[in-house]
Amino acid sequence: MKLKSLFLLLTLFVFYSSCKNNSKPSKNSINTSEKKSVKNISELTYVEIYYALFTNNNGGMDFHGDAFGQGAVSSLSMTEVNDDCGKGFFLTNTSDKNIDLAVKSSFSFPGNPTNEIVRAYKIKPAEKISIGNSKLCYDGKEFMIQKDVISAGFSTNLEK
């Protein structure tokens, strides 16, 4: 009986101590502990880099596998627009057919080897799409991004 009483007393003491230690921190400690730290550019994941490169959510689809050929490259017109961080690149389909294309973004961040992201797009006739910027502005620094249309072919499906 004494063992059960001692165990019950010890359990209540541990429970009380744990509840008491979970008191709310002072307002000053919240301000200092909640400051968001920005990751170093070399620590970013693929998904974080993707969202940083394609802030307008027009990053196309992930591309792996066969290319679309080069038959429609001459039907794409690239324009550049100056913005807050480098030049924004836009492609316009000048043909009367849908074009499937792949765009490669190459970059080298400090502490990492050269990487690339290849994205696939479908562009309708006379449509203009954004394919990202020439620079990535991150944590007060600028990093160059090379953009290349690596493949473009006329769509084989019947949609227009």
Buried (B, 14 or more C-beta within 10 A) or exposed (E): EEEEEEEEEEEEEEEEEEEEEEEEEEEEEEEEEEEEEEEEBEEBEEEEBBEBBBBEEEBBEEBEEEBBEEEBBEBBEEEEEEEEBBBBBBBBBEBEBBBBBBBBBBBBBEEEEEEEBBBBBBBBBEEEBBBBBBBBBBEEEEBEBEBEBBBBBBBEEEEE
